[in-house]
Each structure stands twice: as structure tokens, then as C-alpha cells.
Amino acid sequence: MSERTYHEYTLDPFQEEALEAIDAGKSVIVAAPTGTGKTLVADYLIEKAMKEHLRVIYTAPIKALSNQKYRDFKAQFGENSVGIMTGDVVLNPTAPLLIMTTEVFRNQVITEDPNLEYVSHIVFDEIHWLNDEERGTVWEESIILAPSKMKILGLSATIANARHLTDWIKSIRHEDVALIEEAKRIVPLEYFYYTKDTGLVDYDQLWRYYRQQLKNKKNEENPFSPTSHLDLIRAIQRNNLPALFFVFSRKQCALKAMELAAIANYLKTPERQIVDNKFLHYFGPESDWFPSTRQLKRLCSKGIAYHHAGLLPSQKMVVEELFLERLIKVLYCTETFSVGINYPVKAVCFDSLNKYDGRNFRPLANHEFFQMSGRAGRRGIDKKGYSFAIVDLAYMEKSPPPKFQLNKLEPLTSQFRLTYNTVLNLTSTLTREQIETYFQKSFAAYSYRLNSDQLHADLARIEQELDGYKNDLCEEVESFKCPIKHQPKQKELERLRRAYRALGPRKQTRSYGREMARKIRSWEKLLANPPKNCHSQQLNNCRKQSKTFFALKQQHKDLLTALEALPEENAFLHEYEYKKNHLRQIGYLRADELLPRGTCASRIYVQEILVTELIYSDVFPQLDDDQLNALLSSIDFEARKNDYFQRTTVFDSTPVLEIIAYIQSICGEDSVRYDARVSGVTHAWSQGRPFAEVQAMCNLDEGDIISVFRRTIDLLRQMRDAVSDSALRSRLKSCMDKLDRDEAAIMEL
């Protein structure tokens, strides 16, 4: 069979298989390591659909990826053929190829948007985000509700239970879904740990060195020298650049880039000239630049940069473009840089193998580590890719570095949560039977049934095995009357008594002495009856078999616990009824009919109850447009731990707080997210103040300030679509225009 090619590119077997499944008109799930060329499958599907004049939707988990895809496809198919909808950006929404975040797609399917009528395919890029605690629900709802005539293409990193995921999609869509898995990377990856003392080593060498050093330097307080990112860069810069350096803190990204720039320069004069021109093209004359842009330019001129969500959109784009042109040799970045955006490098470095997940520090999960490492190894350029992780030997025992193993990937689990918006939309579009089916279709319910069946089967098997022991073992085998159990415990009691006597009278009265005495008394009670006098054959038999018997008893106990821990089968249905009850109490539903408030909230996807209550209250007429923008930006805003804001009062919060208290009294404490500290910043921007002035009012990163404004524009757009009062609609439009300007305007995507 001759090898199949696509755009002069010889396909790998898994790509060929995927393309054949697409040609056969099937839905397809492709699970393959980062960097193996999954995207090609999506490119083929989109090109095929465009030739056949079909409509396609491409969804991605993060805006950066949506924006990049939009730019790529626009260059390929022309401006009129491609549109983008990411909540805060809507361009050309009726184009045959639409790029959108998964949230936007979910909102379209749940409201049965007629625009979906002619869409033939939906591409879910990074479908393993189903696992994401914050946003997994959106993926699950999108898959459940996607019209059956729309074929699915799901692209995923390697996952442990791809078959489970595919079987679920098959079961809810009643269609054949092709699963194509590829385990092998085209460019093999090598993994190393690094410390200044050891150089680059594997896991076992690291532990050997550590134990040896502890023996050799028993009496030294700090037997290990500290290791910094600069040590690692020095060790790899000759052979292993360009490198991505993952740092799990934005602030540290910038600091580390500056530290490296103080001692290194990777660019020659002509390359520096290209960097200068790129900055002038994006930011105009240098006198107009922000200090952060100047700082970034100084770094980029040396082939060093940083990238995180706090940068301005234009700063991110400059860094990304320079990186693609191979003018950035070391890029310090946060984890989001590993999502979908195709920026391969020769090596990936980790500043630490622990990350802060918003609540506490925890070790990186296997799938996170492999997703990030997967960027290493450029196809057609490198023979191998490299992953280097810095380890702190001083904490080896306390928090040992994880040993990452591809065969130990965490399975995808459902993160399904019900929002009031979903409850309203389901109630308005589906019958009671359809709603029950809807919940049974969730990945959570599917996994529940699978787990429950498996656990019950295991339980039956173990109970049968335990029954087999009844004839062989005496009935006392589990009690202290059995010599096998009695004798070891008796010896332990003797040891305990000796230790207690050795304490002496004074220490016996202390708390640990009293605790020992209490333990001795309870053990004496247990062992008060002498053990049975069994004949030796019985004893041998019990001794031989009791180990397995006890192990089975433990397994039996664990299985019962696991069964108890399974959520109640109709948990979602109960929660649905519970939330519907709240909605009836606050006047959004009468029986199962949506009242005007309910219809309004069904079209709002952020803090839908609070926004609707504000629309129906007399709060808006008392505010001018700038105050209204300030208020709306406070909704759903979540400050990070060390965020600081200048204290200003730009509107009277009292009526808003009364509404919040009312909602919480019915729907619970967690039903509202609101933080007015950010309102001063938005108010100043809405009034037309320059960005530098606004920035001085808080310590947020520039990109975060922009994202507050863009989120507010998105909410204003949702409200405009949800209300029918034409005066309010035009007012909301002018509020949007006040925010959508200068640095916060949509860049030329």
C-alpha cells in the first residue's frame, strides 16, 4: 500500500487512520502525545468541509489558542471565510468556519441556536479539558447537547481511559465513534532531573547521589548547594536551546528572564534589528511605550522573553511571533503556554515540580507533566527532545520529586456541575423524560454505572472466595481466641509493659505515660481469655491460609467503602429539582414555565441570578454609564491573593449588597461572586482616562486589567441579547463602546 500524503507531507499510520475515518463520515477521537501532529487531522477535516461548502465549528479551551487558530485559518482561507466568537470578541459570526471557545458553543447548543442548523462538524481541541475542575462541565454539556447530525472530532493528549471516553460518546450519540490512539512520539523524549551538585541525572541516580551524600556528610547542616534556573541554563545552553522554561508564578517568569538577561545574550546584531522593527510595528514610537513594553524589548533583544496571562495582548503576540521566528532562545512561561499552541522547542525546563492550584501547593500530575514536556522535540529538526526538572535536594525526604510515568496517567473524570442557567434552559427546551435522559447521558452518570457494575462484580467474586474459606478455617480465626492472632499480640503487650515500667513513676504520670497505661489495660481486656488449644494440623492450615483470608476481608471492606462513596445514582436529578425550587421561590419559574426573569437569566451565562435581579431592580437608573460599567465589572470578579486596589467609592453599593443578601438567603452563600474593589479601575477607564493612569490604581498585571474590561464587555453583550427594552439595549451598547477602546480594543486578530 502506498503511503498517503497531505500537502506533500507523508502521514503517520495514526493520521492515515484518522483521515480514513473522517472520509467514512464517522465521528473521531484522536488521543496522541503532544507534538505528534494531531492538528493535521483537524486541518484536513476543515479543508475538506470548506471544499464541500459545509460549515465547521472549531472550539478550543483558551482564548489564546482560539486567537491563534483564527489568525492561521484566516491566512489559509481568507478573511470572509473565517469568524471568531470568544465571548469578548465577535467577528464575522456567520462565516462557514467559526472559531469559538467551548463556552460559546455550549451556550449555542443549550439555547438551540438556529445558526447551528447547517454545521456539519464540531472540532473539540484538547477534549481532555473535560477533566478541568472549573470548566469541565462546559465540555460535557457541549458533547451531550451537540446535535446528532453534527459529527465530532475530538483531539486529546494521551489519556488513560480514552476507550471509556469514546464508549461514553458512542452511547449518548448512538453512532460509531472511531478511537485512534498513538502512544509513540515521533521525536523521542528524554527526561532528566537537575541539581547543581549532580548535573543531569535520572530518577535512580538522583536518589543514589542523595543517599550517598547524606552518609558522607552526616554532620553538616546543609550538605547540598542550592540550584537556580541560571545553573540549569548554563548546563544546557550549548546544545539544548531553544527552551521553554515553565515557572508556576507570573512574577517569577519576569524576574527570572531579567536575571538571565543580566548574564546572557543569544542574538547577533541583524537579529536584534528584526526585534527592534517588530516592536516599532506593534507599539509605535518608543516614547509612547509602557515601562513593561520597554522591559520586554530589552529582554527580547537578547533572545530572552517571558509569557503569561498578565501581559497585554499585543505584548503576548510580539513574544509569540518572535518565538516562532526562532529569535527567542529561552522563554519563561506559565502552564497555559503548553495548551494547544504549537510552539515546539528542543528542551522544556521546570523550575519546580510543585504548583499552586489556587488553594495549596501540590505535585504536578502525570498528565500535566507530560502535556508540558510534550512541547520538547521539533519534528524534522531534533533527533530527541529533552525535559529537565530542577530538584531541591534539601527537601528530598520531605517532598520527594514525583516519578512521572506514562503508564500511570490519571484517568479523565467528570467534573459535571449544574448551574441555574442550565436548569432554566433544560426546563424551557426539554420534557421531563428528556431531562432524565440528559442526566443519564452525562459522563459522570456513565462512569458511575461503569464503576458500580465493576464494584458489584468484584464484590460478588470476593464474597464467593470468602465462602470457600469457611470450611477450611476455624470460626475463631478473626478473634483473639485464635492462637495465631493471640500470641503476637501477647508478645506486643509484654513489650509495652516493659517500656512502661522503664519510664519510672514520675514519667508514668505524664500524658504519654497515662496513654500507655490506658493501652495496656485495653489490651489486657482483649487478651483476658486464653487462646484455643488447636491441634497442630489445624494451626498450620490456618497459618497458611489466614494471610490470604485477611487480605480478602480487607478488599471486601474497601469495596463496600468504595460503593458507599459513589454518588447517589440520581444525584443530578435531585440537584436539578432542588435548584428549580430556588428558582420558583425567587420568581423565575411558575411550575415548569419560565417567567420573564427566568427567560432573561437563561440568556446570561455569568452570575445569571445576580445580573437578572439587577436588571429587574431600580439600581441601573440611579447610575450613570461609567458607574454601571464599574458595577458590572465587579460581578464574578475574583481577586488573586496579593491583589491591591486604591480605595475609591464610585457608586453606592448598598442596594447591590441588599440584592446579594436576598439571593444568598435562598440560593446559599456560594451562589454569588462579587468584589467591588475592582470597580474604581473600570470607572476610571470608562471615563476615558489613559491606561497608565488606570494602571496606577491597582497592582494588577496589565493583561489582567484588560481582561476585566473585556469580561465586562462580554457581560454587557449577554445582557443586551437578554433584554427587550430598546432604551436599555442602546444604553448597554454605549457602555460597551466606552470600555472597548485603545489598549482594551480588540487587536487586529
ABEGO torsion letter per residue (X at the ends): XBBBBBGGBBBBAAAAAAAAAAAAGBBBBBBBBBGAGAAAAAAAAAAAAAAAGBBBBBBBABAAAAAAAAAAAAAAAEAAABBBBAGABBBGAABABBBBBAAAAAAAAAAGBAAAAABABBBBBGAAAAABAAAAAAAAAAAAABBAABBBBBBBBBBABAAAAAAAAAAAAGBBBBBBBBABBABBBBBBBBBAAAEBBBAAAAAAAAAAAAAAAAABABABBBBBAAAAAAAAAAAAOBBBBBBABAAAAAAAAAAAAAABBABBAAAAAAAAAAAAAAAEBAAABBAAAAAAAAAAAAGBBBBBAABBAAAAAAAAAAAAAGABABBBBBAAAABGBBBBBABBBBABABBBAGABBBBBBAAAAAAAAAABGBBGABABBBBBBBBBAAAAAABBBBBBBAAABBBBBBABBBBAAAAAAAAAABBAAAAAAAAAABAAAAAAAAAAAAAAAAAAAAAAAAAAAAAABBAAAABAABAAAAAAAAAAAAAAAAAAAAAEAAAAABAAAAAAAAAAAAAAAAAABBBBBBBAAAAAAAAAAAAAAAAAAAAAAAAAAAAAABBBAAAAAAAAAAAAAAAAAAGABBEABBBAAAAAAAABABGAAAAAAAAABAAAAABBAAAAAAAAAABGBBBBAABBBBBBBABBAAAAAAAAAAAAAAAEAAABBBBAAAAAAAAAAAAGBBAAAAAAABABBAAAAAAAAAAAAAAAAAAAAABABAAAAAAAAAAAAAABBEAABBBBX
